[in-house]
Amino acid sequence: MRMVDIITDKRDGKELPQEAIEWFINEYTKGGVPDYQAAAFAMAVYFKGMTQSEAAALTFAMAASGDQLDLSEVEGVKVDKHSTGGVGDKTTLILGPIVAALGIPVAKMSGRGLGHTGGTIDKLEAFTGFQTEISQDEFIKLVNQNKIALAGQSGNLTPADKKLYSLRDVTGTVNSIPLIASSVMSKKIAAGADAIVLDVKTGSGAFMESVEEARELAGAMVDIGKSLDRKTMAVISDMNQPLGRFVGNALEVKEAIDTLNGKGPKDLHDLSVTLAAHMVVLADKAANLEEAVKLVEQVINNGEALKKMKQFIEAQGGDASSVDDSSLLLNASHLIEVTSEKDGFVSGMKASEIGRAAMTLGAGRATKDDEIDYAVGIELQKKIGDRVQAGDVLAVLHANQTDVSEASAIVREAYEYSDSEVVPEPLIHDTIV
């Protein structure tokens, strides 16, 4: 095969055969296809799109380009969850213990974060001693023993996707539905999931700002999953404001613990319960969503989910005493209030800007080598729909630095106001099955 022929066919809108896509991914991973030809291919896909068959072939080829986790020794239906990312999104910390408490295996591969806060691994490392570098044998043993384990992603997981994503990032081809969908799903397939629940965010703090775009991406990912024999569904959830009240690693862990205690904010509780319930249905532990919601609420109310979180943290070397007393987690040295300069009702929040403010405090990484400060972050006092008077506290900065003028200004500018009452967007916009 010749790469120029594959590029030309895609440029002309032709459907590529599976073998052509597999050949391209194999050769590109090995270095046989140069970046300039891979960039031309990505641009052709950007303009011409892909059929479901092409996207499935690309997903499968990228999943097969490196290590794949064999979970065949894990008993039961392995259900994974993926979020397209958002500010204050700590649902994985809540879902894992809930689903595991219902006897469903949660074998989770996660990465570190690059952006406003750390990834799931960074958040969990707020627990002193927590280890994610564990062998595959130990990982499977922990899942069978406790129904939950979380490990860092192998450096050789979907290497083709890593190469192609880096190239797309500098060639203006990131915002392509089939390429995004294949990138996400290749990692889920390589991680060994039998069933996948997708949380696709939409709004000012999401990659897909409109519901229509989010729906298109969700549909593409669900179609890919099903065509590769994985039970797959998606929830489209709102990210026009941060999820919950806290942004920052240890702060989000504390809020996750509160939610497992039945004391979390309503939006975080409701989304976590909904996503967990869908995971329960896909694992065949409930006949329908209504029945699954009852089971999920039951393990929150009877303390089993919180007990499971403690077991999970202890099993991977973490100090689980923080689950019983979250004040033992790292705390910032300074609490600094950001006050409103206006009167009115909060009509909008630039969620991505709240995330940027948290990053300036040290809660996230601008580059992969940056160190995270686990203690810092932002506590939101006002959200969309709340009435505000000049001088009211909008947010509290948890900081380990005295000069927080930049973060304060960003937070203040992130708030938008209206003279009349405002009804927030619904938390869940749609469900794609």
N, C-alpha and C positions, 0 to 999 in steps of 0.2 A: 504494500500500500504506500501511497504518497500523501504526506500531510497537505500539500497544496490542493490535491483533489478533494480531500475532506473539507477543507476551508471553502473551496469553490462551491461544492454542493450545498453546504449550509448557507453560504452567501446568497445562493440562488433559491433558497427556501425548500430544498429537497429534504426528505426524511432520511437521516443517516441510519444504516443498518447497525445492529448491535456490535458486530465484529469490528466495524470501523471505529466506533467509540471506544471499545475495549483496547484496540490497537493504539489509538491516540493516548489514552491514559497510561498504558504500560510503557510506551516509548517516552512520554513526557516525564514520568516518574524516574526512569533510568537516565534521562538526559539526552535521549535520542532525538527529541523534538525541541528546537530552540524556543526561548521565551517569545521571540517576535512572532512565531507561527502560532503558539498557544494564545497569544494576545489577539491575533487576527481571528482565531476560532471563537474566543470569548466575545469579541465585538460582533461577529456574525450571529451568534446566539442571541446577543443583546437585541439586535434589530429583527431577527427572524423567528426567535423563540424556539421551542422544542415541543415535540409531541410527548404524550405521556410515556410512550414506549422508549423514546430517546432519553427522557429524563430518568426513567427507571434504569436504563442501561448505564447511564453516566453515574448514577448513585451507586449501583452495584460494583462497577469497575473501580470507583474511588474507594469503596469499602474494602475491596479485595487488594488494594495497592499496598497494604501494610499489614500490621498485626490485626487479628480479629479475636475477640474474646469468646472462648468456647464455654458456654454456660450449661451445657447438656447435663452436667453433674448436679446442677441446682434443681431441687424438686419444685414443681409447680410452674405456673405461668409467670414469666418474668416481664413485668410491666415497667416501662421507663417513661419519664416525663421530660419534656423539653420546653423551655420558655425562650422566646425570641429576645428577651432581655428588657429590662425596665428599671426605673429608679425605685429603690426600696423593695425590690422583688426578692423576698426570702422564703417563697413558698416551698422550695425543696426541703428546707430544714424542718418544715411542718409536715409535709406530705409523707416523707420517708418513714418517720415513726408511726404515723397513723396507719398507713397501708401495711407496714410490717406487723403492727399490733393485731391486724386482722388476718395474719397468717400468709400474706402475699409476699413473695420474695422481692426485695428491692436491692438489685445489684447495680450500683450507680458508678459510672465513670464520669468524673468532673474535671474541669480545668480551673486555672487561675484567671482572675479578671484583668482586663485591660480597659480602664475607663474610670467611671465615677466612684465605684467601690470595687472591692475584690470579688472574685467568683465564689462559688459555694465552698471550695477548699479553703480559700482565705478566711471566709467567715467561720468555718469550723475550727480553724487553727487559733481562733480567739479562745478556745478551750486549751489551757496549758497542757502540752504533751501530746495532743491529738496527732496521730500519724496516718498519712494517706499513701506513703510509699510502702506498699505491701505486695508480697508475691501473689501470683494468680492462685496458687494452691491455698494460701492463707485467706485470700479474698473469698473463694468459693466455700471454704470451711466456715467462715464467719456468716455468710449468707444462709447456709444450711442450718447453722446453729442458732442464729439470732433473727433470721429473716431480713437482715439489713447489713450492708457494708458499703463503704464509699472509698474509691481509690482514685489516685491521680491518673490522668490519661497517659497511656504509653506514648513515648516520644515517636514511635513509629505507627501510631494510629492514623489512618487515612493520610499518608504523606502526599498523595496526589492532590488532595483537597487543600492541604497547607500551601503547596506550591501555587496552585491555581488561584487560591484566595489572595495570596500576596500579590500576584500579578494583576488580578482584577482591581485590587485596591489602588494601583497606580496607573491604571489604563481606563478609568471611567466606566467600568463594566460591573461594579458591585451590584447596582440596582437592577438585577435581572431575575425575574421570578424563577425560571427553571434552574438557574445557577445557584440562587439562594437555597431553593428547596432541595436540590441535590447535595449541596454542601452540608446542610443540617442533617438530612436523612442518612447520608453516608456514615456519619459518626454514630448515629443510633443503630444502624445495621451492624457496623463493626463492633459495637459494644454488646451485641448478643441479645437484644430485646426481642421478646415474642410479640409484644403489644406496646403501642406508643401513644401517649396522650400529649398533645401539643397545645401550649398556651401561646397563642399568637397575639402580641400586643398591638394596639393601635392608639394614636394620639400624639400629643406634643412631646412625649418622652419615649416614643417608639420609632423604630426604623420605618415602619409602615404608618404614615400619619393618618391616612384615610381608612375608613372601614372597608371600602371597596378593595383597596390594595391588600389589606390584611386578609380579606375573604379570598382573594385570588391566590395569595401565597399559601394560605391554609388548605385550600382545595388542591393545590399542586402537591403539597407534602402528603396529604391524606391519600391522594391517588397513587403516589409513588409507593407509600408504605403498603397499601393494599395489593398493588401489582407485584410486590416482593413478598407476598404472603405474610405480612405482619398486620395484625388488627390495629387500625389507626383511626384516631378521631382528633378533632381540634376544637378548642374553645377560643373565641376571639374576645379578649378582655381589654378594658379601658386603661390607657396609660396617659391620660390628659393631666394627671397629677400623680405624685408618688403613691405607691401602695403602702398602706399603713401610715404610721406617724414618724418612723425613724429611718434615716439613711446613714449607713456606716456599719462596719463589720460587727463589733461587739454589741453595738446598739441594736442591730437587726437580730442578732442571736437572742438578746434579751426579749425582744418583741415576739420572736418565734416561741420562746418558752412561755411567755404570757398567753399566747394563742393556744398552745397545747394545754394550758391551765384553764382554758375557757374564758380568759380575761383579755384577749386581744381586740384590736379595733375591728369594727364590723366588716369593712371592706376586705381586710386580710383574712379574717375568719371565713367569710362567705366564699371567697375565691378558692381558698385552700380546701374547704369542704367540697366544693363543686369539682375541683380537679381530682381530689382523692376519690370521690364517688365514681367518677368516670373510670379511674384506674381499677376500682373494685369491680365494676361491671365488665371491663375488658378481661379481668382475671377470672371471670365466671364465678365470683363469690356472691353476686346478687343478680336477680333476674332483671331489674330495671333501676333507673337512677334514684327513684324515690326510696326504694328499699336500701340502696347503697348509702344514701345520705343518712338514713337512720343508723346504720352500722357505724358510719364514720363519727357521727355525733355521740354515739354510745361510748366509743373508746376514748373520746375526748373527755366526756363527762365522768366516766368511771376511773380516769387516771391511767388507763393502760397505755395510751399513746405517750404520755410523759414518762412513764416507767420504761417504755421501749427506747425513748431518746437517751435516757440515762444509761441503759444497757449498751446501746450503740456507741456512745462516747467512751465508756469504760473499756469496751472490747478493743478499741483502737488507740488505747493508751492515754486518753484524755482525762482531765480532772473533772469528773461528773458532779462534784459537789456544787458546781455552778448551776446545775439544772435545778437543784433544790433551793439555791439562794443565788439568783442572777447578779446580785450586787458584788459577788466575788469576781465577776468578769472585770476586765480592764476598764478603768474609768478615766476620763480626761481631767486635766488639771483645772481647766477654766470653763465656766458656763456663761456664755455671753448672749444677751437678748438682742434680737433684731426686731425693731418696732416699726409699725406702719406710719407713714407720713400722710395718709389719706383716710377719708371716711368712705364707707360703702359696703357692698357685698362682694366677696371674692368671686369673680366671674371666670377666672382662668389662672392656671399655674403653668409656667414653662418648666415642665418636669425635668427636661434635659439640663436646664440651667441650675436647678436645685442640685442635680447630680454633679455638675461642674463645680459648684460651690463646695460640695463635700470633698471633691478631689483636691481643691486648693488647700483644704485643711489637712490633707494627707491620707484620706480614706481610700483613695484609689491610685492607680498607676498611669502616668502619661506614657511611659515606656516599660517594656517587660522587665527591665532591671531595677526599677524603682522599688523602694521599700515602703510597705504599707504601715500606717499607724492604726492598729486595730481599735484603739479607744475613741478616736475622733469621729465626728459626724454631725448630723443635723436632726433636731427634734422639732417637728412641725406642730405648731399650736393652732394654726388656721388653715383650712382647706376650702375647696370650692363650695359655695353656698353659705359659708359662715359670714356673719355681720362683723364688720371691723370699724373701729373708731381710731382716729389719729392717736398714736401713743400706745395702742394695743400691741402686745407681743405677737408677732407673726411666727417666729421660730426661735429656737435656742441653739446656739452653736456650741458643740462640745469640742473644745480645742486644747491643744498642748502648746499653743503659741499665743502671745499677747496681742500681736497685730493681726486682726482678722478683718481689716477694712475691706479687702477685696471680696472675701466670702460674704460679708454683710451686704455689700452693694449688689452682688449678684443675686442673693436671695430676695432683697427688696425689689429689684427690677423684675424678678420672676413672677411676682404677683400682679394680677390684673383685676380691675374693679368695675362694678356697675352700680348705678344709683338704685336699681330695682332688684328684687329678690331673684336668686338664680337657683335653678335645679340642676344638680350635677348630672353628667352623662350616666347612662346605666353601666353597672360594673361589667356585665357580660352582654356583648352586642349580638353574638350569634354562636351557633354550634354547628360544626361541619362533620358529618359522619359518612 
